[in-house]
Structures are given as structure tokens and as C-alpha cells.
Amino acid sequence: MFHPSKKTFYFALVLGLLLQASQPLMHAQGRKDAWLKKMAPLMKPTPFANSSLGKAQGQMIKVISVLERADQTDGPKPNELITRACETYPGHGPFRTMITANIVEQAYEEAKYLGLFDKKGKFEATVKNGPNVGKRIQFEYIVPPEKAPEFSQDIANIRIVLTSQKRQGKTLDRFEKIHLLKLKEIQRETRSRLVLHERESGHMLDTSFSTPDKGPHFEKWEASMELAGEATSSIPQIKIEARKRSSASRSNGEKLAVWVKVDNLSDIPTQVSVHCYMLGRTERKRILFNIGHASKEVVLLPRDVQQMLLRSRPFPSMKNHVADLDQLPKKERGKAKFFVRGWVVRVEHNGKVVASGASMPSLLPFADEKFRELNGLP
């Protein structure tokens, strides 16, 4: 049997060895993050536009110069660094990121092969290695602007060539034709991501107050309601989509947020109230309770779609309530914990449910007010 002091010694020894072994990994990750901070601002996606070669050329020189300095100091590999830098921007989809990383890596490898960097990593346009020593290089478009004007300022469409070997004429070879197809795919991907982003995050209703938002949309709805007359009393056909937008965190005030989209499939305008019940369960006694009931009055034109973010109360404000539910003694109340069980969305028209949804099927009964009342639930 070990003496207590020996146990302490061996524990400290093992802990020290583990910490010592982890230091190189932590240091390596720190170096990668430092290079990412240098590279990320250079990889901000350029908008599709007709421009001159100079802008893309200047950006490419800065990018491959950072790659050279990273290589000289045992930094991350070129493809890895470019990929991570692209991924910091929503405008870079997976396909655009892959093509950009490949083109930049090819340009960097070509620059290395030709000896275009001095000892300090500075880029120069004169060849210092190989059979073409002393010759000049230039950047050129892989696909000319005449065939891909939207990519005339994008580094995913430029390359390094010897001045004496620059493109003659506008005919594309096999590689260039394939690259043109890739550029078109990048454009499709970027536009589809933009549409998705606008659908999910654009035109959000203001849920800081529960009444309908005023403005041009409300005025159009009022005029539409007047024209529709008695038809507005009929039950509308409503479709909803809902999902968790974000968990509680410091950045959002420690609130759970649920994204809800309400779609009026009817040909008549209508007004509905959207209710979101967010449910939690205590850690000790596993008691179900209400961590948030957010609601919003929504006015809808015929075939209209509206979106909103509905949020719970701040999680820290519920600690005392959780402690009461779990009947914790005074000395343990500060340790009260709960976890999110899920959420339920209920849409009403003149007090009647016209649509409902939940994070999981077993929670759907909570959309029924009578069910909650009879079962003593939130």
C-alpha cells in the first residue's frame, strides 16, 4: 500500500507528464489560429462583378506571401489554411471553398517552383529557379472575362504564367473549359445559399412586442382585409415550420431561441397568433416546467409568409424556480440545474388552433391548452 505522501507524489508526476505532453499540441493549435487570423481577412469573398485583373492579382500575391511565411515557420499546410480561412465566411460554400483552395495552392506551388520568393518571403515577379531564370511572370485569367465577367476579380480564376507563355487568343483549352463549368457551379451555389439565408434570417418580425408590426405591410394587409370582406372570418389554411435557432449562451443573453415560419396557403388575408411554449425538466425530480411562453400576433396577406424568432426567459433567472420545484435545501439552491426538453408551437385564429408543431412528436399534445390544464402542466 502506498503512503499518502507517495500517492500525492505519483499523482503529481502523472499529471505533470500529461500536461507536458499536451503542451506541444496546444502550442501547435495556437500557431494555426495565429495564421488563420492573418489569412482570414484576405479571403473575404468578392462580389460577382466585372473588374480588372489588378485587384485579384494584388489579393493573390498577399495570400501566397502569407502561405510562404507560414511554410518558413512550420505553419499549417496551404490547403488547410486557405480552407479554414474561407470557412469563416458564409459567402464561401463548400464547392467555392474547395475550388478557391485548390487554385491558390496551385499558384503558391508554382511560385515556389519558380523561386518567386526571397529569403524574407517577399514576392518578386522574376524567376530565380529552373530553366527560365531571369524571365518575368505575370498573372492571367484562367477563363477570360469575356466568358466569365462575374469572376474578373476573384482569385479562384487567376494563375501564374511566364510572360512569354501568356494566352494568345480567346479559345479555351480543355482545362479552361472545365474550369468555366466550375465557376458556373460556384455562382449557382453562392446564389442558392444567399436565397436560403434571406429566407431564414431576412424579414424577421419584431417580437419585442406581441402586437402586429406596423408599416407598409400592415397597411397592405388592412386594405386587403377590407376588400376580402366577410371571407376573412373563414378559417385560413396555415402551414408552419419551426426549429431551434440557438441554444442559451452569453452572446444571446442566455435565452433559447426558436425560429418559426408561418405560411398562409389561403387566398384570403388573415390574422393569427403564434405561441411558442419552451419546456424544461429539472435535474433532481425531473419535473416538467415552462422555461418560456413567447407569442406574436401576425398579419398575413394572401399566400404570404412571415418569420420570427421567439425566445425564452434568460436561463439564470429560472434558477430559484428550479430550486423550488426540486425542493432543494438552502445550501444547494445555488446548484439548481435543468435541461431543455423541447418546444411546441401553436397557431390560433380567433381562438381556434389552425396549426401546431413540436421539436418531437411526443410533445405535440402540449399544443392543446386543455391537455395542459387537465394534467397540471405549463
PEWO-V302284 format. One record per residue. RES is the residue in one small letter. OMEGA is omega as a letter, one per 20 degrees, with the letter a starting at -180 (none if undefined). Layout:
[[RES/OMEGA] [RES/OMEGA]]
//
This chain:
[[m/r] [f/r] [h/a] [p/a] [s/r] [k/r] [k/r] [t/r] [f/a] [y/r] [f/r] [a/r] [l/r] [v/r] [l/r] [g/r] [l/r] [l/r] [l/r] [q/a] [a/a] [s/a] [q/r] [p/r] [l/r] [m/a] [h/r] [a/r] [q/r] [g/r] [r/r] [k/a] [d/r] [a/r] [w/r] [l/r] [k/r] [k/a] [m/a] [a/a] [p/a] [l/a] [m/r] [k/a] [p/r] [t/r] [p/r] [f/a] [a/r] [n/a] [s/r] [s/a] [l/a] [g/a] [k/r] [a/r] [q/r] [g/r] [q/a] [m/r] [i/r] [k/a] [v/a] [i/r] [s/r] [v/r] [l/r] [e/r] [r/r] [a/a] [d/a] [q/a] [t/r] [d/r] [g/a] [p/r] [k/a] [p/a] [n/r] [e/a] [l/r] [i/a] [t/a] [r/r] [a/r] [c/a] [e/r] [t/a] [y/r] [p/a] [g/r] [h/r] [g/a] [p/a] [f/r] [r/r] [t/a] [m/a] [i/r] [t/a] [a/a] [n/a] [i/r] [v/r] [e/r] [q/r] [a/r] [y/r] [e/r] [e/r] [a/r] [k/a] [y/a] [l/r] [g/a] [l/r] [f/r] [d/a] [k/r] [k/r] [g/r] [k/a] [f/r] [e/a] [a/r] [t/a] [v/r] [k/a] [n/r] [g/a] [p/a] [n/a] [v/r] [g/r] [k/a] [r/r] [i/r] [q/r] [f/r] [e/r] [y/r] [i/r] [v/a] [p/r] [p/r] [e/a] [k/r] [a/a] [p/a] [e/a] [f/a] [s/r] [q/a] [d/a] [i/r] [a/a] [n/r] [i/a] [r/r] [i/r] [v/r] [l/r] [t/a] [s/a] [q/a] [k/a] [r/r] [q/a] [g/a] [k/r] [t/a] [l/r] [d/a] [r/a] [f/a] [e/r] [k/r] [i/a] [h/r] [l/r] [l/r] [k/r] [l/r] [k/r] [e/r] [i/a] [q/r] [r/a] [e/a] [t/a] [r/r] [s/r] [r/r] [l/r] [v/r] [l/r] [h/r] [e/r] [r/a] [e/a] [s/a] [g/r] [h/r] [m/r] [l/r] [d/a] [t/r] [s/r] [f/a] [s/a] [t/a] [p/r] [d/r] [k/r] [g/a] [p/a] [h/a] [f/r] [e/r] [k/a] [w/r] [e/r] [a/a] [s/r] [m/a] [e/r] [l/a] [a/r] [g/a] [e/a] [a/a] [t/r] [s/r] [s/a] [i/a] [p/r] [q/a] [i/r] [k/r] [i/r] [e/r] [a/r] [r/r] [k/r] [r/a] [s/r] [s/r] [a/r] [s/a] [r/a] [s/a] [n/r] [g/r] [e/r] [k/r] [l/a] [a/r] [v/r] [w/a] [v/r] [k/a] [v/a] [d/r] [n/a] [l/a] [s/r] [d/r] [i/r] [p/a] [t/r] [q/a] [v/r] [s/a] [v/r] [h/r] [c/r] [y/r] [m/a] [l/r] [g/r] [r/a] [t/a] [e/a] [r/a] [k/r] [r/r] [i/r] [l/r] [f/a] [n/r] [i/r] [g/r] [h/r] [a/a] [s/a] [k/r] [e/a] [v/r] [v/a] [l/r] [l/r] [p/r] [r/a] [d/r] [v/r] [q/a] [q/r] [m/r] [l/r] [l/a] [r/r] [s/r] [r/r] [p/a] [f/a] [p/a] [s/a] [m/a] [k/a] [n/r] [h/r] [v/r] [a/r] [d/a] [l/a] [d/r] [q/a] [l/r] [p/a] [k/a] [k/a] [e/a] [r/r] [g/a] [k/a] [a/a] [k/r] [f/r] [f/a] [v/r] [r/a] [g/a] [w/r] [v/r] [v/a] [r/r] [v/a] [e/r] [h/a] [n/r] [g/r] [k/a] [v/r] [v/r] [a/r] [s/r] [g/a] [a/r] [s/r] [m/a] [p/a] [s/a] [l/a] [l/r] [p/a] [f/r] [a/a] [d/a] [e/a] [k/r] [f/a] [r/a] [e/a] [l/a] [n/r] [g/a] [l/a] [p/none]]
//
